[in-house]
């Protein structure tokens, strides 16, 4: 009769050693950066829409919306680059 617990522990240890932690950390960093920029974009768009609808400053609202949409692309193109390891 096999000891299922022992087999599961051995399989888990083998999977643990084979896991690519560097790729996992890069993926997590990319996800958190995506969320950060999504929140920043939404903040600019919400403030811009407020300026257009309630604030009586449609030009400022339009500029804020455009900045909110272009800023992440500008950061991606001209921001600091990470050196791959």
Phi and psi in degrees as a GROMACS rama.xvg file:
@    title "Ramachandran Plot"
@    xaxis  label "Phi"
@    yaxis  label "Psi"
@TYPE xy
-86.4937  148.192  UNK-2
-93.4913  101.872  UNK-3
-61.64  -36.1081  UNK-4
-63.1563  -42.683  UNK-5
-64.9582  -41.3059  UNK-6
-65.2563  -43.3433  UNK-7
-63.2619  -38.4825  UNK-8
-66.1298  -40.0316  UNK-9
-65.7443  -43.8965  UNK-10
-63.3259  -40.3873  UNK-11
-64.1267  -40.0877  UNK-12
-65.6846  -40.2503  UNK-13
-65.7746  -41.3094  UNK-14
-66.8917  -37.5597  UNK-15
-61.9627  -43.0857  UNK-16
-69.576  -30.0941  UNK-17
-84.8729  -7.21902  UNK-18
-71.5799  139.049  UNK-19
-93.8084  94.582  UNK-20
-69.3757  -34.4899  UNK-21
-62.2752  -45.3301  UNK-22
-65.8685  -37.8932  UNK-23
-62.2174  -43.7141  UNK-24
-67.5904  -38.9091  UNK-25
-65.2739  -40.5938  UNK-26
-63.5653  -43.7473  UNK-27
-62.9311  -40.8288  UNK-28
-62.8778  -41.6417  UNK-29
-63.8549  -41.3823  UNK-30
-65.0022  -44.7926  UNK-31
-66.7983  -36.3142  UNK-32
-65.5685  -39.9427  UNK-33
-61.3319  -43.7399  UNK-34
-65.7572  -42.2716  UNK-35
-58.5298  -47.7779  UNK-36
-69.908  -31.5795  UNK-37
-64.6078  -41.2316  UNK-38
-66.1855  -41.928  UNK-39
-63.2086  -44.7752  UNK-40
-59.258  -47.3194  UNK-41
-62.1302  -37.816  UNK-42
-62.7946  -46.2568  UNK-43
-62.2815  -42.4052  UNK-44
-66.4294  -42.1885  UNK-45
-64.7602  -45.2692  UNK-46
-64.8927  -40.1722  UNK-47
-62.9221  -43.0558  UNK-48
-65.4774  -36.9319  UNK-49
-62.0455  -44.0086  UNK-50
-61.9262  -38.8037  UNK-51
-71.1642  -46.3088  UNK-52
-83.8268  -50.4238  UNK-53
-105.409  -32.661  UNK-54
-79.6325  -15.7311  UNK-55
73.3624  22.7531  UNK-56
-130.09  74.2335  UNK-57
-64.3828  -31.6537  UNK-58
-66.1815  -44.4392  UNK-59
-64.9789  -40.1268  UNK-60
-62.3836  -42.6418  UNK-61
-62.4894  -42.7255  UNK-62
-63.5965  -42.3113  UNK-63
-63.2099  -40.8376  UNK-64
-64.616  -44.2148  UNK-65
-63.1432  -43.8114  UNK-66
-61.0196  -42.3734  UNK-67
-62.0681  -33.0099  UNK-68
-83.4457  -30.407  UNK-69
-92.5512  -26.5274  UNK-70
-55.9363  -46.6191  UNK-71
-63.5625  -35.4176  UNK-72
-67.4454  -42.3552  UNK-73
-62.3619  -40.6466  UNK-74
-65.2191  -39.9215  UNK-75
-64.7944  -39.5765  UNK-76
-78.296  -41.7461  UNK-77
-114.157  -1.53228  UNK-78
-74.4228  175.514  UNK-79
-64.3873  139.66  UNK-80
-95.999  143.186  UNK-81
-92.269  132.99  UNK-82
-81.6613  121.37  UNK-83
-65.966  141.285  UNK-84
